[in-house]
Amino acid sequence: MSESNYQETIPQGEGWLASPVRSNGLFLRLFLVFAVLGTLWAIATPLMAYPDEPSHTIRAAAVVRGQIAAEPGQSFGNGVHFQIPSYIANLDAQTCFTFSRNRTADCAPSIPAGDNFDVIGVTSAGSYNPMYYWVVGLPSLIMTGAPAIYAMRIVSVLFSAVFYGAAFMALSKLRKPKWPLVTASMAVTPMVLFLSSGINPNSIEIAATMAAFCALLAVLDRAHSIRSTLPAIATVAAATMVLANTRSVSLVWLLCAVVIAFLLFKWDAVKRVLGNRLVLIGVGLAAIGVVLGLLWMVVSMNAPASSGTAPEGIINPAPGVAPYQAFVTMLDRTFDFIPQYIGVVGWLDTPVPQGVIAFWSMLFVATLLMALLARPRKILFALVLALLAVAVVPAFLQASLVTTVGFFWQGRYSMPLVLVAFVSAGVTLRSLGFSTRRRNQSIARILILTALFSHVIAFLYVLRRYVVGITDISTWQTMISHPSWQPPLGWLVLTLIYGVVLLLAGQRFYFYLFPGKKLINIPALAAIRRPKL
């Protein structure tokens, strides 16, 4: 790629040296997109329809009330017992529709706002690091009933949106940003947005891993002028501290992300970064968070033996299965997890339409095949390692625990590595250049519009599952005529807002990829200026 074309890939006025106002404005726009989309998922999904949400909600309510560590006498075989408001302690009643796609969410009893007296609540998450729960639990101190739980969900959404915004912000500052932004956007499947919407540390774990990886890429890409990458250094430090205090396995995702990022750049850049004073300060700050996270691991390991007991149906010890057998079995299941990367929502009981899964599977395969054309060839080693990590690391983790908890792995656990892998593919594709020829504009338009449509269809299908149920006979018309359950604002309003927000985001992104071009010509969108992404 010529030097002149290379410079054209940096949007004017939006480099690291752009004014703070413009950079802040870009981050705010990115944050708002993820915050609004995640909030719509949080409102559209019935309470406790998110994996393991009752246990994590109880943990959040306990932590924010000062009940942080499990103590002797609090565990009686089913989990840790905490004193929490009654309406939170009884949330298991809300899960009456789980694992039954034909059962609508109207079976769940109402949550009395006045049911606020303290009772015993039992959670399997009693030994988890309290950091995430303290943040998410705050609304329960000033609100009660269903509004409090929705507010807790929205706080979790905002927490994740900060890191997703920071991740895309960092990618936009790469010297050749378009392909990494394309593959990162592609990796934001309906499942990613759904996972950002519930009360579960898995949400922030995915977002923080992506932010740490993307920000580290930005620092390495600007190794010759590290002072200009202070926002990225701060992002890496903040994301590291959060990951160290989310789940114990989160540090494994971080280690994989760091190794892959280093392999994507020349050793000279890595040495320059590791020897920089500003970077070392960031590492020192991050180390404080890592130490605190490790200290909590020590505390949790010395907690009562039953404090981490998982609910029945999740823990399935398999003492007759050797670790090597579990490892090989997980490798054998590698491709079986792909639908879960795209969209199997609820308690893994509601896959999105097969057309949506087929479309994203096509995008995944096409992206990886294109990346094989990248030069120099040695950069492909990092991409291959990233893809191997998606298969091998979960297999090792599953094998190490198969005799005690059985086969527990779910596709959502691997999402941090999946996002790292596809951003890595975007970095390798930079060597091919990004053509803005008319044919490429048409291809991009078709793919973006199809992706937006797929997002909306997935959102609408999940609403259908809870509003009228999924049966052998179509129930689309029943959603309009006789809905059994309605989310706040109603399913139609939520879907319309969701579609409009996606269309606005798609319009801006297309403008960025092809300056001066419109994704679609709609008078209402004509006033949208060329974005500053």
One Martini backbone bead per residue (centre of mass of N, CA, C, O) as a GRO file, in nm:
protein
  533
    1MET     BB    1   0.096   0.036   0.023
    2SER     BB    2   0.087   0.350  -0.006
    3GLU     BB    3   0.156   0.633   0.168
    4SER     BB    4  -0.092   0.795   0.080
    5ASN     BB    5  -0.303   0.578   0.151
    6TYR     BB    6  -0.220   0.540   0.440
    7GLN     BB    7  -0.301   0.831   0.533
    8GLU     BB    8  -0.611   0.806   0.448
    9THR     BB    9  -0.688   0.611   0.699
   10ILE     BB   10  -0.679   0.884   0.857
   11PRO     BB   11  -0.889   1.070   1.003
   12GLN     BB   12  -0.951   1.384   1.009
   13GLY     BB   13  -0.904   1.490   1.342
   14GLU     BB   14  -0.872   1.160   1.474
   15GLY     BB   15  -0.629   1.140   1.618
   16TRP     BB   16  -0.444   1.142   1.901
   17LEU     BB   17  -0.403   1.471   1.846
   18ALA     BB   18  -0.666   1.541   1.899
   19SER     BB   19  -0.893   1.689   2.047
   20PRO     BB   20  -1.054   1.625   2.340
   21VAL     BB   21  -1.339   1.684   2.245
   22ARG     BB   22  -1.349   1.488   2.006
   23SER     BB   23  -1.273   1.231   2.156
   24ASN     BB   24  -1.505   1.244   2.358
   25GLY     BB   25  -1.728   1.239   2.146
   26LEU     BB   26  -1.665   0.961   2.035
   27PHE     BB   27  -1.698   0.801   2.294
   28LEU     BB   28  -1.991   0.883   2.350
   29ARG     BB   29  -2.113   0.754   2.097
   30LEU     BB   30  -2.022   0.466   2.154
   31PHE     BB   31  -2.147   0.437   2.432
   32LEU     BB   32  -2.446   0.490   2.349
   33VAL     BB   33  -2.488   0.254   2.164
   34PHE     BB   34  -2.434   0.029   2.378
   35ALA     BB   35  -2.630   0.133   2.594
   36VAL     BB   36  -2.895   0.120   2.432
   37LEU     BB   37  -2.886  -0.172   2.331
   38GLY     BB   38  -2.855  -0.304   2.611
   39THR     BB   39  -3.111  -0.181   2.739
   40LEU     BB   40  -3.314  -0.311   2.546
   41TRP     BB   41  -3.244  -0.597   2.631
   42ALA     BB   42  -3.306  -0.559   2.938
   43ILE     BB   43  -3.613  -0.495   2.886
   44ALA     BB   44  -3.698  -0.739   2.690
   45THR     BB   45  -3.596  -0.920   2.913
   46PRO     BB   46  -3.685  -1.106   3.143
   47LEU     BB   47  -3.665  -1.162   3.454
   48MET     BB   48  -3.430  -1.417   3.486
   49ALA     BB   49  -3.343  -1.476   3.161
   50TYR     BB   50  -3.059  -1.495   3.266
   51PRO     BB   51  -2.787  -1.650   3.336
   52ASP     BB   52  -2.785  -1.690   3.676
   53GLU     BB   53  -2.932  -1.429   3.791
   54PRO     BB   54  -3.029  -1.482   4.081
   55SER     BB   55  -2.750  -1.526   4.214
   56HIS     BB   56  -2.625  -1.246   4.127
   57THR     BB   57  -2.838  -1.067   4.262
   58ILE     BB   58  -2.792  -1.160   4.549
   59ARG     BB   59  -2.494  -1.085   4.562
   60ALA     BB   60  -2.533  -0.780   4.511
   61ALA     BB   61  -2.720  -0.722   4.756
   62ALA     BB   62  -2.509  -0.814   4.969
   63VAL     BB   63  -2.256  -0.644   4.907
   64VAL     BB   64  -2.396  -0.355   4.930
   65ARG     BB   65  -2.454  -0.454   5.251
   66GLY     BB   66  -2.158  -0.588   5.350
   67GLN     BB   67  -2.173  -0.893   5.230
   68ILE     BB   68  -1.887  -1.041   5.114
   69ALA     BB   69  -1.802  -1.284   5.292
   70ALA     BB   70  -1.788  -1.599   5.370
   71GLU     BB   71  -1.909  -1.773   5.658
   72PRO     BB   72  -1.941  -1.956   5.907
   73GLY     BB   73  -2.282  -2.080   5.882
   74GLN     BB   74  -2.379  -1.987   5.571
   75SER     BB   75  -2.348  -2.293   5.481
   76PHE     BB   76  -2.580  -2.578   5.350
   77GLY     BB   77  -2.508  -2.702   5.034
   78ASN     BB   78  -2.648  -2.458   4.829
   79GLY     BB   79  -2.486  -2.218   4.958
   80VAL     BB   80  -2.502  -1.887   5.034
   81HIS     BB   81  -2.611  -1.698   5.316
   82PHE     BB   82  -2.819  -1.404   5.306
   83GLN     BB   83  -2.918  -1.076   5.395
   84ILE     BB   84  -3.214  -0.986   5.218
   85PRO     BB   85  -3.447  -0.890   5.033
   86SER     BB   86  -3.727  -1.066   4.956
   87TYR     BB   87  -3.757  -1.002   4.643
   88ILE     BB   88  -3.467  -1.130   4.589
   89ALA     BB   89  -3.477  -1.412   4.732
   90ASN     BB   90  -3.748  -1.489   4.527
   91LEU     BB   91  -3.648  -1.509   4.211
   92ASP     BB   92  -3.696  -1.807   4.119
   93ALA     BB   93  -3.998  -1.764   4.034
   94GLN     BB   94  -3.915  -1.620   3.750
   95THR     BB   95  -3.816  -1.918   3.608
   96CYS     BB   96  -4.075  -2.073   3.480
   97PHE     BB   97  -3.975  -2.048   3.153
   98THR     BB   98  -3.743  -2.217   3.157
   99PHE     BB   99  -3.686  -2.460   2.906
  100SER     BB  100  -3.972  -2.332   2.776
  101ARG     BB  101  -4.061  -2.202   2.472
  102ASN     BB  102  -4.392  -2.222   2.514
  103ARG     BB  103  -4.343  -2.037   2.762
  104THR     BB  104  -4.435  -1.759   2.902
  105ALA     BB  105  -4.370  -1.473   3.113
  106ASP     BB  106  -4.661  -1.472   3.269
  107CYS     BB  107  -4.588  -1.690   3.498
  108ALA     BB  108  -4.467  -1.471   3.650
  109PRO     BB  109  -4.465  -1.315   3.926
  110SER     BB  110  -4.495  -1.055   4.096
  111ILE     BB  111  -4.305  -0.778   4.236
  112PRO     BB  112  -4.314  -0.656   4.536
  113ALA     BB  113  -4.230  -0.344   4.652
  114GLY     BB  114  -4.295  -0.412   4.975
  115ASP     BB  115  -4.087  -0.667   4.972
  116ASN     BB  116  -3.829  -0.549   5.202
  117PHE     BB  117  -3.759  -0.761   5.393
  118ASP     BB  118  -3.545  -0.952   5.569
  119VAL     BB  119  -3.385  -1.244   5.436
  120ILE     BB  120  -3.296  -1.546   5.313
  121GLY     BB  121  -3.035  -1.586   5.069
  122VAL     BB  122  -2.934  -1.800   4.794
  123THR     BB  123  -2.595  -1.856   4.662
  124SER     BB  124  -2.343  -1.964   4.418
  125ALA     BB  125  -2.176  -1.660   4.431
  126GLY     BB  126  -2.031  -1.617   4.723
  127SER     BB  127  -1.706  -1.625   4.608
  128TYR     BB  128  -1.713  -1.382   4.447
  129ASN     BB  129  -1.604  -1.106   4.342
  130PRO     BB  130  -1.730  -0.782   4.455
  131MET     BB  131  -1.698  -0.554   4.246
  132TYR     BB  132  -1.938  -0.585   4.048
  133TYR     BB  133  -2.165  -0.602   4.269
  134TRP     BB  134  -2.136  -0.324   4.390
  135VAL     BB  135  -2.220  -0.167   4.140
  136VAL     BB  136  -2.494  -0.318   4.069
  137GLY     BB  137  -2.634  -0.293   4.367
  138LEU     BB  138  -2.705   0.011   4.421
  139PRO     BB  139  -3.014   0.040   4.341
  140SER     BB  140  -3.117  -0.141   4.592
  141LEU     BB  141  -3.090   0.108   4.805
  142ILE     BB  142  -3.325   0.308   4.644
  143MET     BB  143  -3.487   0.057   4.550
  144THR     BB  144  -3.772  -0.150   4.440
  145GLY     BB  145  -3.832  -0.419   4.292
  146ALA     BB  146  -3.833  -0.429   3.956
  147PRO     BB  147  -3.690  -0.151   3.914
  148ALA     BB  148  -3.427  -0.238   4.058
  149ILE     BB  149  -3.346  -0.465   3.859
  150TYR     BB  150  -3.337  -0.299   3.604
  151ALA     BB  151  -3.123  -0.102   3.714
  152MET     BB  152  -2.904  -0.315   3.751
  153ARG     BB  153  -2.885  -0.385   3.456
  154ILE     BB  154  -2.812  -0.101   3.349
  155VAL     BB  155  -2.549  -0.075   3.503
  156SER     BB  156  -2.416  -0.313   3.359
  157VAL     BB  157  -2.434  -0.193   3.078
  158LEU     BB  158  -2.262   0.063   3.133
  159PHE     BB  159  -2.008  -0.082   3.216
  160SER     BB  160  -1.965  -0.219   2.938
  161ALA     BB  161  -1.987   0.033   2.747
  162VAL     BB  162  -1.723   0.163   2.828
  163PHE     BB  163  -1.542  -0.067   2.702
  164TYR     BB  164  -1.652  -0.072   2.417
  165GLY     BB  165  -1.590   0.221   2.355
  166ALA     BB  166  -1.282   0.198   2.409
  167ALA     BB  167  -1.221  -0.016   2.195
  168PHE     BB  168  -1.317   0.146   1.941
  169MET     BB  169  -1.145   0.390   1.993
  170ALA     BB  170  -0.871   0.249   1.966
  171LEU     BB  171  -0.909   0.140   1.675
  172SER     BB  172  -0.948   0.430   1.541
  173LYS     BB  173  -0.619   0.493   1.611
  174LEU     BB  174  -0.512   0.346   1.405
  175ARG     BB  175  -0.335   0.366   1.110
  176LYS     BB  176  -0.528   0.109   1.015
  177PRO     BB  177  -0.869   0.088   1.105
  178LYS     BB  178  -1.089  -0.052   0.926
  179TRP     BB  179  -1.064  -0.360   0.956
  180PRO     BB  180  -1.080  -0.379   1.266
  181LEU     BB  181  -1.364  -0.248   1.275
  182VAL     BB  182  -1.510  -0.455   1.107
  183THR     BB  183  -1.449  -0.713   1.279
  184ALA     BB  184  -1.556  -0.600   1.546
  185SER     BB  185  -1.847  -0.555   1.447
  186MET     BB  186  -1.896  -0.850   1.365
  187ALA     BB  187  -1.848  -0.964   1.665
  188VAL     BB  188  -2.119  -0.810   1.730
  189THR     BB  189  -2.343  -0.996   1.828
  190PRO     BB  190  -2.636  -1.071   1.970
  191MET     BB  191  -2.491  -1.208   2.213
  192VAL     BB  192  -2.327  -0.968   2.311
  193LEU     BB  193  -2.570  -0.785   2.377
  194PHE     BB  194  -2.711  -0.978   2.567
  195LEU     BB  195  -2.464  -1.016   2.771
  196SER     BB  196  -2.483  -0.698   2.857
  197SER     BB  197  -2.794  -0.713   3.009
  198GLY     BB  198  -2.713  -0.862   3.268
  199ILE     BB  199  -2.666  -1.026   3.584
  200ASN     BB  200  -2.324  -1.074   3.515
  201PRO     BB  201  -1.976  -1.092   3.496
  202ASN     BB  202  -1.956  -1.181   3.196
  203SER     BB  203  -2.003  -0.902   3.071
  204ILE     BB  204  -1.741  -0.748   3.169
  205GLU     BB  205  -1.534  -0.956   3.076
  206ILE     BB  206  -1.569  -0.914   2.772
  207ALA     BB  207  -1.529  -0.605   2.751
  208ALA     BB  208  -1.248  -0.582   2.896
  209THR     BB  209  -1.088  -0.763   2.705
  210MET     BB  210  -1.132  -0.595   2.451
  211ALA     BB  211  -1.012  -0.332   2.558
  212ALA     BB  212  -0.729  -0.429   2.627
  213PHE     BB  213  -0.653  -0.527   2.343
  214CYS     BB  214  -0.709  -0.271   2.171
  215ALA     BB  215  -0.529  -0.077   2.334
  216LEU     BB  216  -0.265  -0.234   2.295
  217LEU     BB  217  -0.259  -0.203   1.991
  218ALA     BB  218  -0.237   0.108   1.992
  219VAL     BB  219   0.034   0.123   2.138
  220LEU     BB  220   0.201  -0.054   1.940
  221ASP     BB  221   0.133   0.119   1.680
  222ARG     BB  222   0.265   0.380   1.867
  223ALA     BB  223   0.568   0.330   1.970
  224HIS     BB  224   0.700   0.612   1.862
  225SER     BB  225   0.432   0.767   2.028
  226ILE     BB  226   0.323   0.709   2.334
  227ARG     BB  227   0.215   0.979   2.449
  228SER     BB  228  -0.043   0.966   2.246
  229THR     BB  229  -0.157   0.689   2.425
  230LEU     BB  230  -0.288   0.741   2.706
  231PRO     BB  231  -0.579   0.629   2.679
  232ALA     BB  232  -0.484   0.335   2.626
  233ILE     BB  233  -0.325   0.290   2.883
  234ALA     BB  234  -0.565   0.340   3.073
  235THR     BB  235  -0.738   0.110   2.960
  236VAL     BB  236  -0.556  -0.125   3.027
  237ALA     BB  237  -0.546  -0.077   3.332
  238ALA     BB  238  -0.851  -0.084   3.391
  239ALA     BB  239  -0.916  -0.360   3.263
  240THR     BB  240  -0.722  -0.524   3.440
  241MET     BB  241  -0.849  -0.459   3.715
  242VAL     BB  242  -1.125  -0.579   3.645
  243LEU     BB  243  -1.041  -0.867   3.564
  244ALA     BB  244  -0.901  -0.937   3.841
  245ASN     BB  245  -1.218  -0.861   3.971
  246THR     BB  246  -1.410  -1.095   3.859
  247ARG     BB  247  -1.262  -1.365   3.752
  248SER     BB  248  -1.022  -1.599   3.761
  249VAL     BB  249  -1.025  -1.649   3.438
  250SER     BB  250  -0.968  -1.357   3.330
  251LEU     BB  251  -0.652  -1.375   3.331
  252VAL     BB  252  -0.638  -1.566   3.093
  253TRP     BB  253  -0.751  -1.376   2.880
  254LEU     BB  254  -0.536  -1.159   2.918
  255LEU     BB  255  -0.289  -1.326   2.845
  256CYS     BB  256  -0.376  -1.393   2.559
  257ALA     BB  257  -0.403  -1.100   2.459
  258VAL     BB  258  -0.107  -1.013   2.503
  259VAL     BB  259   0.038  -1.224   2.331
  260ILE     BB  260  -0.108  -1.160   2.063
  261ALA     BB  261  -0.034  -0.862   2.042
  262PHE     BB  262   0.275  -0.902   2.030
  263LEU     BB  263   0.266  -1.089   1.765
  264LEU     BB  264   0.149  -0.847   1.573
  265PHE     BB  265   0.438  -0.733   1.632
  266LYS     BB  266   0.729  -0.614   1.651
  267TRP     BB  267   0.983  -0.636   1.874
  268ASP     BB  268   1.057  -0.336   1.884
  269ALA     BB  269   0.779  -0.239   1.981
  270VAL     BB  270   0.769  -0.401   2.240
  271LYS     BB  271   1.026  -0.284   2.372
  272ARG     BB  272   0.939   0.012   2.368
  273VAL     BB  273   0.691  -0.026   2.547
  274LEU     BB  274   0.824  -0.178   2.799
  275GLY     BB  275   1.035   0.084   2.836
  276ASN     BB  276   0.817   0.279   2.914
  277ARG     BB  277   0.719   0.490   3.161
  278LEU     BB  278   0.412   0.506   3.115
  279VAL     BB  279   0.366   0.203   3.100
  280LEU     BB  280   0.482   0.133   3.381
  281ILE     BB  281   0.268   0.288   3.535
  282GLY     BB  282   0.030   0.124   3.430
  283VAL     BB  283   0.134  -0.147   3.538
  284GLY     BB  284   0.134  -0.063   3.835
  285LEU     BB  285  -0.169  -0.009   3.859
  286ALA     BB  286  -0.261  -0.289   3.763
  287ALA     BB  287  -0.114  -0.452   3.989
  288ILE     BB  288  -0.300  -0.372   4.217
  289GLY     BB  289  -0.549  -0.519   4.107
  290VAL     BB  290  -0.420  -0.800   4.090
  291VAL     BB  291  -0.357  -0.835   4.389
  292LEU     BB  292  -0.648  -0.810   4.487
  293GLY     BB  293  -0.751  -1.053   4.326
  294LEU     BB  294  -0.561  -1.265   4.456
  295LEU     BB  295  -0.656  -1.222   4.747
  296TRP     BB  296  -0.945  -1.317   4.693
  297MET     BB  297  -0.874  -1.605   4.616
  298VAL     BB  298  -0.774  -1.680   4.895
  299VAL     BB  299  -1.036  -1.626   5.043
  300SER     BB  300  -1.220  -1.821   4.874
  301MET     BB  301  -1.052  -2.085   4.936
  302ASN     BB  302  -1.125  -2.035   5.264
  303ALA     BB  303  -1.399  -2.098   5.236
  304PRO     BB  304  -1.661  -2.257   5.258
  305ALA     BB  305  -1.705  -2.546   5.083
  306SER     BB  306  -2.019  -2.466   4.979
  307SER     BB  307  -2.010  -2.169   4.849
  308GLY     BB  308  -1.974  -2.286   4.529
  309THR     BB  309  -2.234  -2.415   4.479
  310ALA     BB  310  -2.419  -2.528   4.233
  311PRO     BB  311  -2.683  -2.573   4.078
  312GLU     BB  312  -2.899  -2.784   3.982
  313GLY     BB  313  -2.778  -2.896   3.655
  314ILE     BB  314  -2.474  -2.778   3.652
  315ILE     BB  315  -2.365  -2.985   3.846
  316ASN     BB  316  -2.172  -3.275   3.697
  317PRO     BB  317  -2.011  -3.509   3.799
  318ALA     BB  318  -1.715  -3.695   3.638
  319PRO     BB  319  -1.519  -3.939   3.764
  320GLY     BB  320  -1.499  -4.134   3.492
  321VAL     BB  321  -1.349  -3.885   3.359
  322ALA     BB  322  -1.081  -3.807   3.203
  323PRO     BB  323  -0.909  -3.529   3.128
  324TYR     BB  324  -0.830  -3.614   2.836
  325GLN     BB  325  -1.122  -3.672   2.748
  326ALA     BB  326  -1.228  -3.385   2.792
  327PHE     BB  327  -1.037  -3.245   2.598
  328VAL     BB  328  -1.120  -3.395   2.338
  329THR     BB  329  -1.421  -3.332   2.355
  330MET     BB  330  -1.391  -3.024   2.331
  331LEU     BB  331  -1.259  -3.024   2.055
  332ASP     BB  332  -1.504  -3.168   1.921
  333ARG     BB  333  -1.699  -2.904   2.011
  334THR     BB  334  -1.607  -2.639   1.885
  335PHE     BB  335  -1.837  -2.594   1.656
  336ASP     BB  336  -2.086  -2.613   1.855
  337PHE     BB  337  -2.039  -2.306   1.973
  338ILE     BB  338  -2.109  -2.102   1.748
  339PRO     BB  339  -2.411  -2.037   1.805
  340GLN     BB  340  -2.335  -1.907   2.089
  341TYR     BB  341  -2.182  -1.661   1.960
  342ILE     BB  342  -2.450  -1.550   1.817
  343GLY     BB  343  -2.744  -1.701   1.940
  344VAL     BB  344  -2.816  -1.823   2.275
  345VAL     BB  345  -3.053  -1.753   2.482
  346GLY     BB  346  -3.098  -1.734   2.789
  347TRP     BB  347  -3.076  -2.069   2.915
  348LEU     BB  348  -3.002  -2.199   2.642
  349ASP     BB  349  -3.328  -2.199   2.501
  350THR     BB  350  -3.278  -1.958   2.259
  351PRO     BB  351  -3.244  -1.962   1.944
  352VAL     BB  352  -3.185  -1.811   1.682
  353PRO     BB  353  -3.229  -1.794   1.377
  354GLN     BB  354  -3.073  -1.972   1.129
  355GLY     BB  355  -3.016  -1.732   0.940
  356VAL     BB  356  -2.837  -1.579   1.141
  357ILE     BB  357  -2.626  -1.798   1.185
  358ALA     BB  358  -2.547  -1.826   0.886
  359PHE     BB  359  -2.447  -1.539   0.837
  360TRP     BB  360  -2.224  -1.529   1.058
  361SER     BB  361  -2.071  -1.777   0.963
  362MET     BB  362  -1.992  -1.653   0.695
  363LEU     BB  363  -1.830  -1.418   0.809
  364PHE     BB  364  -1.623  -1.580   0.964
  365VAL     BB  365  -1.505  -1.744   0.728
  366ALA     BB  366  -1.434  -1.510   0.536
  367THR     BB  367  -1.238  -1.365   0.724
  368LEU     BB  368  -1.032  -1.597   0.765
  369LEU     BB  369  -0.965  -1.641   0.465
  370MET     BB  370  -0.863  -1.354   0.407
  371ALA     BB  371  -0.633  -1.354   0.625
  372LEU     BB  372  -0.450  -1.564   0.461
  373LEU     BB  373  -0.346  -1.312   0.263
  374ALA     BB  374  -0.154  -1.201   0.445
  375ARG     BB  375   0.108  -0.957   0.508
  376PRO     BB  376   0.312  -1.112   0.654
  377ARG     BB  377   0.314  -1.442   0.739
  378LYS     BB  378   0.395  -1.412   1.046
  379ILE     BB  379   0.122  -1.278   1.137
  380LEU     BB  380  -0.046  -1.548   1.130
  381PHE     BB  381   0.044  -1.669   1.398
  382ALA     BB  382  -0.139  -1.498   1.578
  383LEU     BB  383  -0.408  -1.592   1.457
  384VAL     BB  384  -0.374  -1.892   1.507
  385LEU     BB  385  -0.346  -1.863   1.813
  386ALA     BB  386  -0.624  -1.737   1.861
  387LEU     BB  387  -0.784  -1.982   1.751
  388LEU     BB  388  -0.663  -2.194   1.940
  389ALA     BB  389  -0.759  -2.065   2.204
  390VAL     BB  390  -1.064  -2.113   2.159
  391ALA     BB  391  -1.016  -2.433   2.183
  392VAL     BB  392  -0.789  -2.501   2.408
  393VAL     BB  393  -0.839  -2.343   2.671
  394PRO     BB  394  -1.121  -2.459   2.742
  395ALA     BB  395  -1.023  -2.753   2.745
  396PHE     BB  396  -0.835  -2.725   2.988
  397LEU     BB  397  -1.043  -2.617   3.192
  398GLN     BB  398  -1.238  -2.855   3.171
  399ALA     BB  399  -1.039  -3.086   3.242
  400SER     BB  400  -0.965  -2.974   3.537
  401LEU     BB  401  -1.304  -3.011   3.627
  402VAL     BB  402  -1.457  -3.280   3.553
  403THR     BB  403  -1.447  -3.443   3.836
  404THR     BB  404  -1.625  -3.209   3.994
  405VAL     BB  405  -1.834  -3.060   3.752
  406GLY     BB  406  -1.797  -3.147   3.479
  407PHE     BB  407  -1.981  -3.045   3.200
  408PHE     BB  408  -1.992  -2.675   3.181
  409TRP     BB  409  -1.946  -2.555   2.914
  410GLN     BB  410  -1.990  -2.241   2.744
  411GLY     BB  411  -1.980  -2.019   2.490
  412ARG     BB  412  -1.973  -1.753   2.668
  413TYR     BB  413  -1.694  -1.807   2.802
  414SER     BB  414  -1.534  -1.756   2.508
  415MET     BB  415  -1.586  -1.459   2.406
  416PRO     BB  416  -1.318  -1.311   2.457
  417LEU     BB  417  -1.158  -1.485   2.243
  418VAL     BB  418  -1.333  -1.425   1.998
  419LEU     BB  419  -1.282  -1.119   1.984
  420VAL     BB  420  -0.976  -1.138   1.961
  421ALA     BB  421  -0.966  -1.300   1.696
  422PHE     BB  422  -1.122  -1.088   1.507
  423VAL     BB  423  -0.936  -0.852   1.555
  424SER     BB  424  -0.685  -0.995   1.451
  425ALA     BB  425  -0.788  -1.025   1.162
  426GLY     BB  426  -0.799  -0.718   1.109
  427VAL     BB  427  -0.494  -0.667   1.142
  428THR     BB  428  -0.401  -0.855   0.909
  429LEU     BB  429  -0.577  -0.705   0.680
  430ARG     BB  430  -0.417  -0.435   0.645
  431SER     BB  431  -0.220  -0.535   0.410
  432LEU     BB  432  -0.461  -0.515   0.182
  433GLY     BB  433  -0.633  -0.298   0.229
  434PHE     BB  434  -0.897  -0.036   0.158
  435SER     BB  435  -1.134  -0.037  -0.067
  436THR     BB  436  -1.352   0.226  -0.249
  437ARG     BB  437  -1.494   0.092  -0.456
  438ARG     BB  438  -1.799   0.040  -0.585
  439ARG     BB  439  -1.816  -0.262  -0.534
  440ASN     BB  440  -1.745  -0.243  -0.229
  441GLN     BB  441  -1.983  -0.068  -0.153
  442SER     BB  442  -2.201  -0.277  -0.225
  443ILE     BB  443  -2.110  -0.503  -0.042
  444ALA     BB  444  -2.120  -0.343   0.223
  445ARG     BB  445  -2.417  -0.270   0.210
  446ILE     BB  446  -2.531  -0.556   0.218
  447LEU     BB  447  -2.395  -0.651   0.482
  448ILE     BB  448  -2.498  -0.431   0.674
  449LEU     BB  449  -2.802  -0.466   0.626
  450THR     BB  450  -2.807  -0.765   0.705
  451ALA     BB  451  -2.702  -0.727   0.991
  452LEU     BB  452  -2.927  -0.543   1.091
  453PHE     BB  453  -3.157  -0.738   1.031
  454SER     BB  454  -3.052  -0.968   1.212
  455HIS     BB  455  -3.066  -0.818   1.475
  456VAL     BB  456  -3.372  -0.765   1.471
  457ILE     BB  457  -3.468  -1.058   1.442
  458ALA     BB  458  -3.344  -1.159   1.703
  459PHE     BB  459  -3.492  -0.967   1.892
  460LEU     BB  460  -3.783  -1.047   1.801
  461TYR     BB  461  -3.765  -1.353   1.860
  462VAL     BB  462  -3.718  -1.326   2.164
  463LEU     BB  463  -3.979  -1.183   2.221
  464ARG     BB  464  -4.165  -1.402   2.118
  465ARG     BB  465  -4.088  -1.620   2.326
  466TYR     BB  466  -4.219  -1.435   2.571
  467VAL     BB  467  -4.501  -1.337   2.456
  468VAL     BB  468  -4.603  -1.638   2.294
  469GLY     BB  469  -4.407  -1.833   2.202
  470ILE     BB  470  -4.259  -2.142   2.083
  471THR     BB  471  -4.393  -2.321   1.817
  472ASP     BB  472  -4.497  -2.519   1.551
  473ILE     BB  473  -4.678  -2.272   1.528
  474SER     BB  474  -4.723  -1.977   1.428
  475THR     BB  475  -4.698  -1.652   1.640
  476TRP     BB  476  -4.688  -1.369   1.508
  477GLN     BB  477  -4.988  -1.274   1.508
  478THR     BB  478  -5.022  -1.295   1.823
  479MET     BB  479  -4.846  -1.052   1.904
  480ILE     BB  480  -5.075  -0.852   1.810
  481SER     BB  481  -5.352  -0.975   1.922
  482HIS     BB  482  -5.231  -1.192   2.181
  483PRO     BB  483  -5.049  -1.105   2.417
  484SER     BB  484  -4.919  -1.244   2.717
  485TRP     BB  485  -4.662  -1.053   2.711
  486GLN     BB  486  -4.499  -0.746   2.837
  487PRO     BB  487  -4.278  -0.521   2.817
  488PRO     BB  488  -4.155  -0.243   2.869
  489LEU     BB  489  -4.334  -0.045   2.624
  490GLY     BB  490  -4.324  -0.280   2.444
  491TRP     BB  491  -4.231  -0.467   2.171
  492LEU     BB  492  -4.267  -0.261   1.939
  493VAL     BB  493  -4.110  -0.019   2.049
  494LEU     BB  494  -3.841  -0.161   2.099
  495THR     BB  495  -3.792  -0.249   1.805
  496LEU     BB  496  -3.792   0.030   1.675
  497ILE     BB  497  -3.559   0.149   1.837
  498TYR     BB  498  -3.351  -0.064   1.764
  499GLY     BB  499  -3.357  -0.015   1.455
  500VAL     BB  500  -3.280   0.287   1.457
  501VAL     BB  501  -3.009   0.267   1.601
  502LEU     BB  502  -2.877   0.076   1.399
  503LEU     BB  503  -2.911   0.256   1.148
  504LEU     BB  504  -2.744   0.494   1.249
  505ALA     BB  505  -2.485   0.335   1.295
  506GLY     BB  506  -2.459   0.226   1.002
  507GLN     BB  507  -2.446   0.500   0.861
  508ARG     BB  508  -2.186   0.600   0.997
  509PHE     BB  509  -2.002   0.366   0.922
  510TYR     BB  510  -2.025   0.398   0.614
  511PHE     BB  511  -1.916   0.686   0.601
  512TYR     BB  512  -1.638   0.605   0.708
  513LEU     BB  513  -1.557   0.396   0.489
  514PHE     BB  514  -1.727   0.600   0.272
  515PRO     BB  515  -1.679   0.894   0.199
  516GLY     BB  516  -1.992   1.049   0.115
  517LYS     BB  517  -2.159   0.793   0.172
  518LYS     BB  518  -2.463   0.607   0.164
  519LEU     BB  519  -2.644   0.351   0.273
  520ILE     BB  520  -2.914   0.523   0.270
  521ASN     BB  521  -3.198   0.703   0.130
  522ILE     BB  522  -3.316   0.912   0.389
  523PRO     BB  523  -3.447   1.199   0.483
  524ALA     BB  524  -3.407   1.162   0.800
  525LEU     BB  525  -3.077   1.108   0.735
  526ALA     BB  526  -2.958   1.359   0.576
  527ALA     BB  527  -2.846   1.528   0.837
  528ILE     BB  528  -2.620   1.343   0.863
  529ARG     BB  529  -2.309   1.359   0.931
  530ARG     BB  530  -2.004   1.303   0.904
  531PRO     BB  531  -1.825   1.109   1.082
  532LYS     BB  532  -1.551   1.092   1.344
  533LEU     BB  533  -1.437   0.785   1.355
   0.00000   0.00000   0.00000
